[in-house]
Every structure is written in structure tokens, then in C-alpha cells.
Amino acid sequence: MRYLPNALDRCHSILQLRELARRRLPRSIFDYLDGAAETEVTARRNTNAFDCDQLIPKCLVNVSSVNTATEILGQRIEWPVFCSPTGASRLYHPEGELAVARAAAHAATYYSLSVASTHTLEAVAAASQGPKMFQILLFKDRALTRELIERCKAAGYRALCLTVDAALRGKRERELSSGMGIPLNLSLASRVRFALRPAWFVGTVRTGPLTMANLEPRSGRQGLAAVSQYLGQQLDASVSWTDVAELIRQWNGPFAIKGILSVDDARRAHGIGATAIIVSNHGGRQLDGAAAPIDVLPEIAAAVGDRVEVILDGGIRRGVHVLKALAHGARACSIGRPYLFGLAAAGEAGVTKALGILRAELVLAMQLCGCPDVRTIDASLVRRMWPPAAG
């Protein structure tokens, strides 16, 4: 699939990449990427909440060079942002997860592969030598979960991430209107709109049928709609902390729990042996009205940040957002929509562009705030305002 390089060159922010993605994708696919639960107030709050923080720069500090490297989940990464797991990435570009894995490796950071990926975990492992984490779910069929873990070990994944806020599916009204939910049931209007984006349509068709490649063999079904139905049937709302503790023992390596929003749950996660907790509300796609991750991050970091790695996920659209998260105690941040906007806009080059924008913005923000090293960033850098200042 060919793209006009000038269009990508003219993107100087994640919001501009989002607009490029919106113009390229069929509306139903873009809404699936961009949408959230019910009124979508939580998704908006995830980003807007960063405006509650005012920065207090330090002057006359030598920032001629800046160190952004950190270590998470047993792996050194060159800057404190990595790619979070997102399902069905071939919806946005024919190369899907393969393109993201290569771009993340080039950016010297983690790529987290979703269990609902459209390429197998083995194919993604072979696509790049960069560090990779696999996102798992505790399925009703526990044998399926165990099988996926063993495949991850054999393929060389460095860490495992359990998402704990997705056993039920939020009421995502844009998905309900288009039929892009689980199970997939596309409306006639959605199918018609595919024809209005011929470049997307041809690129998708040329690379073969879409499916959830890690689940298709066990499901006994073929195609995205059928396997998504199987996934929906396997989601287990009865999962407990005891189940998670057993999963951590089975993996026996760096392990993150994603979807934590309370101090009590953060303490429980540490107590059962999690290496990291990812403070997240699933991008606002589950419970509308849930707290924004940056709002609860300070108290979680204060409670457990000296014993477990705390990672913020949700709402990151600027490098300065990363800086504020680090100031509130996060070891790193993970992003989903920002890199998917890049993927939809221009494939691997678009993901590289998205990561490059955020990294350059982070470095500049660090320099302007007098922070030559991510290890020097602390709470003295921010003053929290409630509500955000006007203007």
C-alpha cells in the first residue's frame, strides 16, 4: 500500500496523525479505534486530566544532553514509553502487528502483543528482535490460557501482561451502531462505507482473510466474525486473585497486571507477586465514569511504587503527558491509540512517526523543565490544580 510521504511529513502531533487516520479508514473502523464506552466522558477525561498539572521548571540546569533510558519488566528500554496491547491491528493496516513490532524495536522499546492479534505470536516474535510482552486473558478454558503461555515461552517473549478489566465488555455505542463489537456483526451501512475507502479495502483484501490468529486453531472456526464470537464466549467474569496468583507462578517471569485503579488492588497485585501494575481504565472503553489513570496515579505510586513497577496507561497524547506521569511516580507509560493512529495513517512509517513525535516532545519538555535524566523527575516538578485552570 502506497502513501504520500508529504502527508506524513506534515504531521507534527498525535492529533494530526489521528486526522490522517480518520481520512484513510472507513468510518466504522475509525470509530472502533477512536470510540469508547457510553458518553465517552472517561476517554476524554483520560487526556484532559493532564491539564490539572502545572509544571514548575528548574532553571540554569545543564540540559545539553538528556538521558531517557529506564528499565521495566526486566528490560532496559531507551525511553519510558512502550506500545500497549491492542487487538486486530490488521483492521488499520495490512501489516498490522508486524509493522508495530518493527517500529517499536526501532524505537528501542517494548511491544505488547494482544491475544486478539491478527498475526500469530510466533510471527510477531520473528518480525523483530526488540523486547516483546504478550497480553493474556484468563479464559474459561484454562487449557487455552496455559497453551498460550507455553507458546510465549517458546517464542522468546520477555514478559506477560494480564488484562483484568475486560472479562465483560463495556457498552461501546459506536461499535453497537456499526456492528464492530464482539461478536462482529457488521451493519449494511458499515459494509457500504468500506467501498468508500478503496485503498484501505484493496490493501486488506490482498493480505488475506482477517482473523484472530492466536485463537483460530483452538476455536475450530475461521474468519474474524466467527473467532470473535468464540473469544466472547471464553471471557470469564469469575476470575479471582487466586487464579491470577497461579498464572504468575506458571509464567515465572516478569508479569504485569493491567487495569488497576485502586490502592487496594495495587497492594493485592504486589502481594501475589506481580512485577508491575499498569494503572489503566482500558482507554475509557469499559466503565464510563471511571477515574482517569493520572488522577489515581499519585496515591498508587505512593502506596506501592517502592515495591512494584508502576506504569501509567491512558490518555497520553503529548510528550509532556509522559513527563507529568513520571513526576507523579510512574516508571513508564504505555500507549495504544497514538501508535494505532500512526499505523492507520502510514503503516510502519506512521508508527515510527508517532513514537518519534512523543519522544521528541518528551525530550524537549525535560530540557525546558531542567530535567537532564528521567531519574531526576519527581513530584517537585508538578503542582496539581482542581479543576484545570481556564484557558
C-alpha positions in Angstrom: 0.0 0.0 0.0 1.5 3.4 -1.0 1.2 6.6 0.9 2.1 10.2 0.1 5.2 11.0 2.2 4.3 14.7 2.3 1.1 13.9 4.3 3.1 12.1 7.0 5.8 14.8 6.9 3.1 17.4 7.7 2.1 15.6 10.9 3.6 17.3 13.9 1.4 15.9 16.6 -0.5 12.8 17.5 -3.8 14.7 16.8 -2.6 15.4 13.2 -1.9 11.6 12.8 -5.4 11.0 14.2 -6.9 13.1 11.5 -4.8 11.4 8.8 -6.1 8.0 10.1 -9.7 9.3 10.1 -9.4 10.3 6.4 -8.0 6.9 5.4 -10.1 4.4 7.4 -13.8 3.5 6.8 -15.9 5.3 9.4 -16.8 2.1 11.3 -13.2 1.1 11.6 -12.1 4.5 12.8 -15.0 4.6 15.3 -13.8 1.2 16.6 -10.3 2.7 17.1 -11.4 6.1 18.4 -14.6 5.2 20.3 -15.2 4.4 24.0 -18.0 3.4 26.4 -21.3 5.2 26.5 -20.9 9.0 26.6 -17.1 8.6 26.2 -16.5 11.1 29.1 -13.9 8.8 30.6 -11.9 8.6 27.4 -11.9 12.4 27.2 -11.1 12.7 30.8 -8.0 10.4 30.4 -6.4 13.1 28.4 -8.0 16.3 29.8 -6.9 15.3 33.4 -3.3 16.0 32.5 -4.3 19.7 32.3 -4.8 19.6 36.1 -1.0 19.6 36.4 1.1 22.8 36.1 4.8 22.3 35.6 7.4 24.1 37.8 10.6 24.2 35.8 14.1 24.3 37.3 16.4 27.0 35.8 20.1 27.0 34.9 20.4 23.2 34.7 22.7 21.8 32.0 20.3 20.0 29.7 22.6 19.9 26.6 22.1 16.2 26.7 19.2 14.2 28.2 19.0 10.6 29.3 15.6 9.0 28.8 16.5 5.3 29.4 14.8 3.3 32.1 14.2 -0.4 33.0 10.8 -2.1 33.2 9.9 -5.7 33.4 13.5 -6.8 33.4 14.3 -5.0 30.2 16.2 -1.7 29.6 14.3 0.5 27.2 15.7 3.7 25.7 12.7 5.9 26.7 9.9 5.4 29.2 7.1 4.8 26.7 6.1 1.4 25.2 3.3 0.1 23.0 0.3 -1.4 24.8 -1.7 -4.4 23.5 -4.4 -3.6 21.0 -6.5 -6.2 19.2 -7.0 -6.8 15.5 -4.4 -4.4 14.2 -4.8 -5.5 10.6 -8.1 -3.6 10.7 -5.9 -0.5 10.4 -3.1 -1.6 8.0 -2.4 -4.8 6.1 0.8 -5.5 8.1 -0.9 -4.9 11.4 1.1 -6.1 14.4 4.2 -6.9 12.4 4.6 -3.2 11.5 4.1 -2.1 15.1 6.6 -4.7 16.4 9.3 -3.5 13.9 8.7 0.2 14.7 8.8 -0.5 18.5 12.1 -2.3 18.1 13.5 0.6 16.0 12.4 2.9 18.9 14.2 0.6 21.4 11.1 -0.1 23.5 8.7 -2.9 24.3 5.9 -4.0 22.1 2.9 -5.7 23.8 1.1 -8.1 21.6 -2.7 -8.7 22.2 -4.1 -12.2 22.5 -6.6 -11.0 19.9 -3.9 -10.1 17.3 -4.3 -10.8 13.6 -0.9 -12.3 13.3 0.3 -15.3 15.4 2.5 -14.6 18.4 5.2 -16.6 16.7 5.1 -14.5 13.5 5.4 -11.3 15.6 8.3 -12.7 17.6 10.1 -13.4 14.3 9.4 -10.0 12.9 11.8 -8.1 15.1 14.5 -8.6 17.7 13.0 -6.0 20.1 11.6 -6.8 23.5 8.1 -8.1 23.5 5.4 -8.7 26.0 2.3 -10.8 25.5 -1.2 -9.8 26.8 -3.1 -12.8 28.1 -6.6 -13.3 29.4 -7.8 -16.0 31.9 -10.2 -17.8 29.7 -13.0 -20.2 30.8 -10.9 -22.8 29.0 -7.8 -22.6 31.3 -6.0 -25.1 29.0 -6.2 -22.4 26.3 -4.5 -19.9 28.6 -1.8 -22.4 29.6 -1.2 -23.3 25.9 -0.7 -19.6 25.0 1.8 -19.1 27.9 3.9 -22.1 26.8 3.9 -20.7 23.2 5.1 -17.4 24.5 7.9 -19.0 26.4 9.0 -20.9 23.3 8.8 -17.8 21.1 11.0 -15.7 23.5 8.6 -13.2 24.9 10.2 -11.3 27.8 7.1 -10.6 29.9 3.4 -11.4 30.3 0.6 -8.9 30.8 -2.8 -9.9 32.3 -5.6 -7.6 31.5 -8.1 -7.7 34.4 -10.8 -5.2 33.3 -12.0 -7.0 30.2 -13.9 -10.0 31.4 -17.1 -8.1 30.5 -17.4 -5.8 27.5 -18.3 -2.2 28.0 -21.3 -0.6 26.3 -19.5 1.0 23.3 -22.2 2.7 21.4 -20.2 3.5 18.3 -19.4 -0.3 18.0 -23.1 -1.2 18.6 -24.2 1.1 15.8 -21.6 -0.2 13.3 -21.6 -3.9 14.4 -17.8 -3.8 15.2 -18.2 -5.3 18.6 -17.7 -8.9 19.8 -19.1 -10.9 18.1 -18.6 -9.0 14.9 -21.9 -8.3 13.1 -21.3 -5.5 10.6 -24.3 -3.4 9.6 -25.1 -2.8 6.0 -24.1 0.8 6.3 -20.6 -0.3 7.6 -20.1 -2.6 4.7 -21.1 0.1 2.2 -18.6 2.5 3.8 -15.8 0.1 3.2 -16.2 0.7 -0.6 -15.7 4.5 0.1 -12.1 3.8 1.2 -10.8 1.8 -1.8 -7.1 2.0 -0.8 -7.9 0.5 2.6 -10.2 -2.1 1.2 -7.8 -3.3 -1.5 -4.9 -3.5 0.9 -6.9 -5.5 3.4 -8.2 -7.9 0.8 -4.8 -8.5 -0.7 -3.3 -9.8 2.5 -6.0 -12.5 3.1 -8.9 -13.0 5.4 -8.9 -11.3 8.8 -8.9 -13.5 11.9 -7.7 -13.7 15.5 -4.7 -15.8 14.6 -3.7 -17.0 18.1 -7.2 -18.2 18.8 -8.4 -19.6 15.5 -6.8 -23.1 15.8 -8.3 -23.8 19.2 -11.7 -22.3 18.2 -12.2 -24.6 15.3 -13.6 -21.6 13.4 -12.4 -19.4 10.6 -12.7 -15.6 10.0 -12.8 -12.6 12.3 -16.5 -12.8 13.0 -16.5 -16.4 14.0 -13.4 -16.3 16.1 -14.5 -13.1 17.8 -17.7 -14.9 18.8 -15.5 -17.7 20.3 -13.5 -15.0 22.2 -16.6 -13.5 23.6 -17.7 -17.0 24.8 -14.4 -17.5 26.5 -14.4 -14.3 28.6 -14.6 -15.3 32.3 -16.2 -13.0 34.8 -15.5 -15.4 37.7 -11.7 -14.8 37.7 -10.2 -14.2 41.2 -6.9 -13.1 42.7 -6.2 -16.8 43.4 -6.4 -17.6 39.7 -4.0 -14.7 38.9 -1.5 -15.9 41.5 -1.5 -19.3 39.9 -0.9 -17.7 36.5 2.1 -15.7 37.9 3.6 -19.0 39.2 3.1 -20.7 35.8 4.8 -17.8 33.9 7.6 -17.5 36.4 9.0 -14.2 34.9 8.3 -10.5 34.6 4.5 -10.1 35.0 2.3 -7.0 34.7 -1.4 -6.7 35.8 -3.2 -4.1 33.6 -6.4 -2.4 34.7 -5.6 -1.4 38.3 -7.2 1.9 39.5 -7.3 1.5 43.3 -4.6 1.4 46.0 -6.1 -1.8 47.5 -5.9 -3.6 44.2 -2.3 -2.4 43.7 -1.4 -3.8 47.1 -3.1 -7.1 46.2 -1.2 -7.3 42.9 2.1 -6.8 44.7 1.1 -9.3 47.3 0.6 -12.1 44.8 3.9 -11.5 43.1 3.2 -9.1 40.1 6.3 -7.4 38.8 4.4 -4.4 37.6 0.9 -2.8 37.7 -0.5 -0.9 34.8 -2.8 1.9 36.0 -5.5 1.9 33.3 -9.2 2.1 32.7 -8.9 0.4 29.3 -8.8 3.7 27.4 -12.3 4.5 28.7 -13.7 1.6 26.7 -15.2 -0.3 29.6 -16.7 1.7 32.5 -17.8 5.2 31.6 -17.3 7.4 34.7 -14.2 5.5 35.9 -11.3 7.6 37.2 -8.7 8.8 34.8 -5.4 6.9 35.4 -3.4 10.1 36.0 -5.9 11.1 38.7 -5.2 8.0 40.8 -1.6 7.5 39.9 -0.1 9.6 42.7 -1.7 7.7 45.5 -1.0 4.3 43.9 2.7 5.2 43.4 2.9 6.5 46.9 1.5 3.2 48.3 3.4 0.6 46.3 5.9 2.4 44.0 8.9 1.4 46.0 8.0 -2.3 45.8 6.5 -2.8 42.3 6.9 -1.0 39.0 4.0 1.4 38.4 3.1 2.1 34.7 0.5 4.6 33.5 -1.7 3.7 30.6 -4.4 6.0 29.1 -4.8 9.5 27.7 -1.2 10.1 26.5 -1.2 12.4 23.5 1.9 14.5 24.2 5.4 14.0 25.5 4.6 16.4 28.3 1.9 14.0 29.5 4.7 11.4 29.9 6.7 13.9 31.9 3.8 14.6 34.2 3.2 10.9 34.7 6.8 10.3 35.7 6.6 13.2 38.1 3.7 11.5 39.8 5.6 8.3 40.3 5.2 6.2 37.1 8.2 4.2 36.0 6.9 4.4 32.4 3.8 4.9 30.3 2.1 2.7 27.7 0.2 4.0 24.7 -2.4 2.4 22.4 -4.4 4.8 20.2 -1.4 7.1 19.4 0.5 4.4 17.7 -2.6 3.0 16.0 -3.3 6.4 14.5 0.2 6.2 13.0 -0.4 2.6 11.8 -3.6 3.6 10.1 -2.1 6.7 8.6 1.0 5.1 7.1 1.8 1.6 8.4 5.2 1.1 10.0 6.4 4.5 9.0 3.4 6.0 10.7 4.0 4.1 13.9 7.6 5.3 13.8 6.4 8.8 13.3 4.0 8.6 16.3 6.7 7.3 18.6 9.2 9.8 17.3 6.8 12.7 17.9 6.2 11.6 21.5 9.9 11.0 22.2 11.0 14.4 20.8 8.3 16.2 22.8 9.4 14.4 26.0 13.0 15.3 25.5 12.1 19.0 24.8 9.8 19.1 27.8 12.6 17.6 30.0 15.0 20.2 28.8 12.6 23.1 29.3 11.9 21.8 32.8 15.6 21.4 33.7 15.5 17.6 33.9 18.6 16.0 32.3 17.7 12.5 33.3 14.3 10.7 33.8 15.7 9.5 37.2 15.7 13.2 38.4 12.0 13.7 37.6 9.9 13.8 40.8 6.8 15.5 42.4 8.6 18.8 42.9 8.1 19.3 39.1 4.3 19.5 39.2 1.5 21.4 41.0 -1.9 19.8 40.8 -4.9 22.1 40.2 -8.5 21.2 40.7 -10.2 21.7 38.4 -7.9 22.5 35.4 -7.1 26.2 35.1 -9.3 28.0 32.5 -7.7 28.9 29.2 
